[in-house]
Amino acid sequence: MLSPRKVKHRKQHKGRMRGDAQRGSQLAFGDYALKAEGCGRMTAQQIEAARIAINRQVKRGGQLWIRVFPDKSITKKPAETRMGGGKGAPDHWAAVIHPGRILYELKGVPDDVAREALRLASYKLPFPTKIIARSSTI
C-alpha cells in the first residue's frame, strides 16, 4: 500500500472538500485518463485495487501513471470505546480528491482496451468518474 515514509504530524484535521481541483486536472503523461467527477477520500487500498484492475486488463502492453498519493492520515478509535479520551490512533492513509482531478493515466494501448480498463477501475472508487482521451476536449 502507498503511504508516506515520514510525516511531520501523525494526526491531521478532517478538513473540508470544497471547490474543484486546483492542480492535477490536465493530462500530463498518457493518452487516456480517469478523471474524478465528484469529491471524496480515496484510500490507499482503493488506489491499489483500481491499479490492479487496470493492469489485469492491459496486461503487459501499456504504461500506467498513478496521479494521486495518499498523504492524509485517517484516525480511528477502537470499537466499543466511550466518547472522549482524545483523538484515535492513525488507522490508514487517504488522498483527498476534488472534482476535476486526474487519477490514472494510460498510454500505449488500443482505445477499446484503455476505455475498458479505466471503466473497470472506476467501479473500485467511491465517487463518480469519467474517462477522457487526449484527442477529445478536456
C-alpha angles and dihedrals in degrees: 000000000000117000137147116270094219133007132189094222123026096204125050136190117261094242130191129272103219127151134004128305112288094203139007094052099118130074107259110164115008140046097237129040144181110230126194115240096183137033129256147113119288112203124214088250092055092048089052094045092053091046091054091048091053094045092050090055100044093038109188097333111090142036122249129203122194106209098187131068128195102237100148118089116222115206128208134187119224119268117273094017121148121242118275127026095119134278118328127250120275107275107176144338128257141178119230108230124199125192112278097031117138108231105177134010128200133196137173100036132102119268097252094047092049093049093047092048093050091045090055090047091052090063089063094057128088098224137049117276139182133211117236132186130206092240093056125071114268 
